[in-house]
Amino acid sequence: MTFSTSFVSDIRFGEGVHATIATSAGALEARGVLVVMDGFLAASGLGEQLAAQFAAAGIAAEFFSDFAGEPKLAHVQAASDAARGKDLVVGIGGGSALDIAKIAACVAAADEAPMHYALAAHPLPRKPLKKIMVPTTAGTGSETSATTIFAGPEGKKLWIWGAETKADLVLLDPLLTVTLPATLTAWCGLDAFVHAFEAATNRNAHGGAALYAHAALRLLTEALETAVKNPADIDARGKVLLGSCYAGIAIDNCGTAIAHNISHALAGLAPVHHGLATALGFEATLAWLAEADTADLAAAAHACGLSDAALLPGFVSDLMDRCGIARALPKAFSAFSADDLAREMRAPENQPMRRSTIRDVSDADIDRIAAAMIALPKTL
C-alpha cells in the first residue's frame, strides 16, 4: 500500500486561545485583515472584542458578517470583494463562516469570480491570502480541510477544492463552543463522527488518515453525549472540538462516502442542517454498509469501543437517541418525492461520494435509500 498525507495546519488548542487572534495575525505579518464571522457572533460581543484586539495590535480590520445559514454564491462573492487588498482572512464561526473565509482568501488573490473555481474547473491562485481559522462549532472540520462548500446560482451545493484553501493557523478554543445549543451540538457532533468514520472506511482510506480518524472516533464516542447534556463541561467540549478537527484532517486525506452523498442531495432539494442530514443518511445506510465486513470497518468499530462491525448500527442509533436527535426532516421536504432525491443523489457533483463508498452503490440502492429518507416524518 502506498499513500501520502496532506499537510496539517499549525493547530493551537486551549481555553482562551482565541484571545491571541490579533497577535497571531501580526506574527503572520498582516497589516490589513478581513474577519468573516456570522451575524450572531458579531452581535454577541465577540466582534467588539476582536476589533479591540486588532486595534491594540495596530492592524486594520474589516468585518464581514452579512450572511446566515449555509454559504451562497452572493456571500462568497461579497466576502471575496471585501478581502481584496488585505493580507489575511480570519474565519470565526461554524462551517459557513470558515468556508466563506477560505474561498475569499483564494478568490481575492486573482481577478476571477468564485464560480470560475467551482468543481475544480480551474486551478486556484497559487498565492492566496493567509488564513486563520477559529471554529466555534464542532462538526465540519473545515478549519483543517482543503474543501469548501457553497450553494451555486441554482441553489445546488458546489465545492472548491485545493491545498490553497487550507489555513495557515487553526485556533481551537473550547470556550467558544459552550453556548452552542444542545440540538446543534448533537447535529454537528454526529457530522464529525461520520466524517471520521467515512474517511476511515471508504475506498480511499489509508493508514495516514486512520491515525486521525480513529482518534476522532474515540474522542467523540467518549465526550459527545456529555457535551450535549452538560454544555458547560469544558473537558467534554474540548474533546468534541478536537475530535471534529481530527475528523477534518481525515476527510481532507480520504474524503467521505454515501452518507454525505445523501446529505448533499437533500440540501439540493431544500434547506436542511448539514449535520442532521448527514446523521440521518448515515443511520439509514450503516447496516447495509457494515455488511461489507472489511478490516477498515472492524478497525473503526474497535475505535468506538466495539468488538465487531456488526454492532455499529445499534451503537450509532443509540448514540443518536442519547443525544436527542429526532429522525425527521424539515417540512419543506413534503414537496419532494423519492424520485426527486434519487435524482439529486445521481447528480454529477455528488458522484465522488458515491464512488468512494466501500460497497458499490447501484441505481437500485439509490432508489431504495431515497425512498427511506423521504419516508421520514416532515416535522421540523
BAFILO-57321 format. One record per residue (C-alpha): x, y, z. Coordinates in steps of 0.5 Angstrom, whole numbers, padded with zeros to 4 digits, always signed. Each point is the difference from the previous one (the first is absolute). Layout:
! BAFILO-57321
XYZ;...
This chain:
! BAFILO-57321
+0000+0000+0000;+0002+0007-0002;-0003+0007+0003;+0002+0007+0001;-0003+0004+0006;-0001+0007-0002;+0003+0006+0005;-0003+0001+0006;-0001+0008+0002;+0003+0003+0006;-0005-0002+0006;+0000+0003+0006;-0005-0002+0006;-0002+0002+0006;-0005+0004+0004;+0000+0008-0001;+0005-0001-0006;-0005+0004-0004;+0003+0006+0003;+0006-0001-0004;-0003+0001-0007;+0003+0007-0001;+0007-0001+0003;+0000-0007-0005;-0002+0005-0006;+0005+0004+0002;+0005-0006+0000;-0002-0001-0007;+0002+0007-0002;-0007+0002-0001;-0002+0007+0000;-0007+0000-0003;-0005-0005+0002;-0007-0003-0002;-0003-0003+0005;-0006-0005-0002;-0005-0001+0005;-0007-0001+0001;-0005+0005+0002;-0002-0004+0006;+0007+0000+0003;+0002+0007-0003;-0006+0003+0005;+0002-0005+0006;+0005+0005+0002;+0006-0004-0004;+0000+0004-0005;+0002+0006+0004;+0005-0004+0004;+0003-0002-0007;+0000+0008-0002;+0004+0002+0006;+0005-0006+0000;+0002+0003-0007;+0000+0007+0001;+0004-0002+0006;+0005-0003-0005;+0000+0005-0005;-0004-0004-0005;-0005+0003-0004;-0006-0005+0000;-0006+0000-0004;-0006-0005+0002;-0005-0003-0005;-0006-0004+0003;-0005+0001-0005;-0002-0007+0000;-0005-0005+0003;+0000-0008-0001;+0004-0003-0005;+0004+0004-0005;-0003+0002-0006;+0004+0003-0006;-0002+0007+0002;+0003-0001+0006;+0007-0002-0002;+0000+0005-0006;-0001+0006+0005;+0005-0003+0005;+0005-0001-0006;-0001+0007-0002;+0001+0002+0008;+0006-0004+0000;+0004+0004-0006;+0006+0004+0002;+0000-0004+0007;+0006-0004+0003;-0004-0005+0004;-0007-0003+0001;-0003-0002+0006;-0005-0005+0000;-0004-0001+0007;-0006-0004+0001;-0004-0006-0003;+0002-0003-0006;-0004+0005-0004;+0005+0006+0002;+0006-0005-0001;-0002-0002-0007;-0001+0007-0002;+0006+0003+0003;+0004-0006-0003;-0003+0002-0007;+0001+0007+0001;+0007+0000+0001;+0001-0004-0006;-0004+0004-0005;+0003+0007+0003;+0007-0002-0003;-0003+0000-0007;-0005+0003-0005;-0005-0005-0001;-0006-0002+0004;-0002-0006+0005;-0003-0004-0006;+0006+0000-0004;+0003-0005+0005;-0006-0004+0002;+0000-0007-0001;+0008+0001-0002;-0002+0003-0006;+0006+0004+0000;+0006+0000+0005;+0000+0004+0006;+0005+0006+0000;+0007-0002+0003;+0001+0005+0005;-0007+0001+0004;+0000+0005+0006;+0002-0003+0006;-0005-0003+0004;-0002-0001+0008;-0006-0005+0001;-0004+0000+0007;-0005-0005+0000;-0006+0002+0005;-0004-0007-0001;+0003-0007+0000;-0002-0003-0006;+0002+0002-0007;+0008-0001+0001;+0000+0006-0006;+0006+0003+0004;+0005-0005-0002;-0003-0003-0007;+0001+0002-0007;-0007+0000-0002;-0005+0006+0001;-0008-0001-0002;-0005+0006-0002;-0006+0000-0004;+0000+0002-0007;-0004+0004-0004;-0005-0005-0001;+0000-0002+0008;+0004-0006-0001;+0006-0002+0004;+0006+0001-0003;+0007-0001+0002;+0007+0004-0001;+0006-0004+0002;+0007+0000+0000;+0006+0001+0005;+0000+0008-0001;-0007+0000+0004;+0004-0003+0007;+0001+0004+0006;+0007+0003+0002;-0002-0001+0007;-0006-0003+0004;-0002+0002+0007;-0004-0005+0004;-0004+0003+0006;-0005-0004+0003;-0003+0006+0004;-0002+0003-0007;-0005-0006+0000;-0003+0000+0006;-0006+0004-0002;-0002-0005-0006;-0007-0002+0002;-0001-0008+0001;-0003-0001-0007;+0006+0003-0004;+0005-0003+0005;-0003-0007-0002;-0001+0001-0007;+0007+0003-0001;+0003-0006+0004;-0003-0005-0004;+0002+0003-0006;+0007+0000+0003;-0001-0007+0002;-0002-0002-0008;+0006+0004-0002;+0005-0004+0004;-0004-0007-0002;-0001+0001-0007;+0008+0002-0001;+0002-0006+0004;-0004-0005-0004;-0001+0002-0007;+0003-0002-0007;+0006+0006+0001;+0001-0002+0008;+0007-0001+0002;+0005+0000+0006;+0002+0007+0000;-0007+0003+0001;-0002-0006+0004;+0004+0003+0006;-0004+0006+0000;-0007-0003-0002;+0001-0006+0006;+0002+0006+0005;-0006+0004-0002;-0005-0006+0001;+0003-0002+0007;-0001+0008+0002;-0007+0000-0003;-0002-0006+0003;+0002+0002+0007;-0002+0007+0000;-0006+0002-0005;-0005-0002+0005;+0003+0004+0006;+0001+0006-0005;-0008+0000-0002;-0003-0002+0007;+0005+0005+0004;+0002+0005-0004;+0005+0004+0005;+0004-0006+0000;+0007+0003-0003;+0003-0007+0000;-0005-0003-0004;-0001+0006-0004;+0008+0000-0002;+0000-0008-0002;-0006+0001-0004;+0003+0006-0003;+0007-0004-0001;-0004-0006-0003;-0003+0005-0005;+0007+0003-0002;+0003-0007-0001;-0006-0003-0004;+0001+0006-0004;+0007-0002-0002;-0002-0007-0001;-0005+0002-0005;+0005+0005-0003;+0004-0006-0002;-0005-0005-0002;-0007+0003-0001;-0007-0002+0002;-0005-0005-0003;-0007-0002+0000;-0003+0004+0006;+0003+0006-0003;-0003-0001-0007;-0007-0001+0004;+0001+0007+0004;+0003+0004-0006;-0006-0003-0004;-0005+0002+0005;+0003+0007+0000;-0001+0001-0007;-0008-0001+0001;-0001+0004+0006;+0004+0004+0006;+0002-0005+0005;+0005+0000+0005;+0006-0004-0003;+0002-0004+0007;-0007-0002+0001;-0001-0002-0008;+0007-0004+0001;-0002-0003+0006;-0007-0003-0003;+0003-0002-0006;+0006-0004+0004;-0005-0003+0004;-0004-0002-0006;+0006-0004-0003;+0004-0002+0005;-0003-0007+0001;+0001-0001-0008;+0007+0003+0000;+0002-0005+0006;-0002-0006-0004;+0007+0001-0004;+0003-0002+0007;+0007+0003-0002;+0006+0000+0004;-0001+0008+0000;-0007-0001+0002;+0003-0004+0006;+0005+0005+0002;-0005+0006+0000;-0004-0005+0005;+0005-0001+0004;+0002+0007+0001;-0007+0001+0002;+0001-0005+0005;-0004-0005-0003;+0002-0008-0001;-0003+0000-0007;-0002+0004-0006;-0007-0003+0000;-0001+0003+0007;+0001+0007-0004;-0007+0001-0002;-0003-0001+0007;+0005+0004+0003;-0001+0006-0004;-0007+0000+0000;+0001+0000+0008;+0004+0006+0000;-0005+0004-0004;-0005-0002+0005;+0004+0002+0006;+0002+0007-0004;-0007+0001-0001;+0000+0000-0008;-0007+0000-0003;-0001-0004-0006;-0004+0005-0004;+0001+0005-0006;-0002+0007-0001;-0007+0001-0002;+0003+0003-0007;+0001-0008-0002;-0007-0001+0000;+0000+0003-0007;+0005-0005-0003;+0000-0008-0002;+0005-0005+0001;+0001+0000-0008;+0002+0008+0002;+0005-0002+0005;+0003-0006-0004;+0001+0005-0006;+0004+0004+0005;+0004-0006+0002;+0002-0001-0007;+0002+0007-0002;+0007+0001-0002;+0002+0004+0006;-0002-0006+0004;+0004-0006-0003;+0006+0001+0003;-0003-0002+0007;-0004-0006-0004;+0006-0003-0003;+0004+0001+0006;-0005-0005+0004;+0003-0006+0002;-0006-0004-0003;-0002+0001-0007;-0006+0005+0000;-0004-0003-0005;-0006+0004-0003;-0005-0004+0004;+0004+0001+0006;-0001+0008-0001;-0008-0001-0001;+0000-0004+0006;+0004+0005+0004;-0004+0006-0003;-0007-0004+0002;+0002-0001+0007;+0003+0007+0001;-0006+0003-0003;-0005-0004+0004;+0003+0003+0007;-0005+0005+0003;+0000+0007-0002;-0001+0004+0007;+0006+0004+0001;
